[in-house]
Amino acid sequence: MKLDGKVAVITGAAAGIGRAIAARYAKEGAKLVLGDFDEAALRTTCAALKSEGADVTTVLSNVTERDDVARLLGTATELYGRLDILVNNAGVLDGLTPLEHASDELFEKVIAVNLRGPFLTCRKALSIMLPQGGGSIINIASLAGIHGGRGGSVYTMSKHGVVGLTKSIAFYYGERGILSNAICPGGVETEIFKRTQLHETGLKKASAHFKTTPRQGKAEEIASCALFLASADASYVNGSTLVADGGWTAH
């Protein structure tokens, strides 16, 4: 098993890509600490994983709150004495809202979850990983983190920030054993899209891009990317953005 004995913290783990990553990591032998703010969904995910023999603990938490982040990552060290893998998956969309229509409230919400969250979790993870000699940080970004037309303005800004944070960590801490990489998924079939109201103007503008996607991805396909980056197979991969979009942006 590729992650046998490794300890992984995954945010936004109750559903979608986060849950798929948790399931894949568990099958590869990882010990899991899962964070999410959706208590019911987190409980359901935990029960499903435990029924398959996973070593999993959940922490009801909000990645925008420093104390919650400390409690989430601290649970890993309290239970297992270390933290080997951090997956920043928690995120929210902005409904393809163009900048002129973006409210202060939308800005604060998206930046808090998508950028402040990874800032807090990565900073806390480094305080644990550096003394132990290394670790792997995997940030779930988006095609919107490397292109301008795959999300609304605030979402695009936030995901560009995640890619920048990823590269900065690799630059400053790679020589100290920290691997930091980002995954940039294309359109993936998850519940987050069904819960998001799309801005009419933004959707009209972006629809030209969306029509060119080969197909929607599966959460399990992104989980495979996350497994690769967390495993010894990716020991020479640092500061990279792994695009997983079925060839969408190759068009």
Stockholm file with secondary structure:
# STOCKHOLM 1.0

chainA/1-251         MKLDGKVAVITGAAAGIGRAIAARYAKEGAKLVLGDFDEAALRTTCAALKSEGADVTTVLSNVTERDDVARLLGTATELYGRLDILVNNAGVLDGLTPLEHASDELFEKVIAVNLRGPFLTCRKALSIMLPQGGGSIINIASLAGIHGGRGGSVYTMSKHGVVGLTKSIAFYYGERGILSNAICPGGVETEIFKRTQLHETGLKKASAHFKTTPRQGKAEEIASCALFLASADASYVNGSTLVADGGWTAH
#=GR chainA/1-251 SS CTTTTCEEEEESCSSHHHHHHHHHHHHTTCEEEEEESCHHHHHHHHHHHHHTTCEEEEEECCTTCHHHHHHHHHHHHHHHSCCCEEEECCCCCCTTCCGGGCCHHHHHHHHIIIIIHHHHHHHHHHHHHHHHTCEEEEEECCGGGTCSSSSCHHHHHHHHHHHHHHHHHHHHHGGGTEEEEEEEECSBCCHHHHTCCCCHHHHHHHHHHHTTCSCCBCHHHHHHHHHHHHSGGGTTCCSCEEEESTTGGGC
#=GC SS_cons         CTTTTCEEEEESCSSHHHHHHHHHHHHTTCEEEEEESCHHHHHHHHHHHHHTTCEEEEEECCTTCHHHHHHHHHHHHHHHSCCCEEEECCCCCCTTCCGGGCCHHHHHHHHIIIIIHHHHHHHHHHHHHHHHTCEEEEEECCGGGTCSSSSCHHHHHHHHHHHHHHHHHHHHHGGGTEEEEEEEECSBCCHHHHTCCCCHHHHHHHHHHHTTCSCCBCHHHHHHHHHHHHSGGGTTCCSCEEEESTTGGGC
//
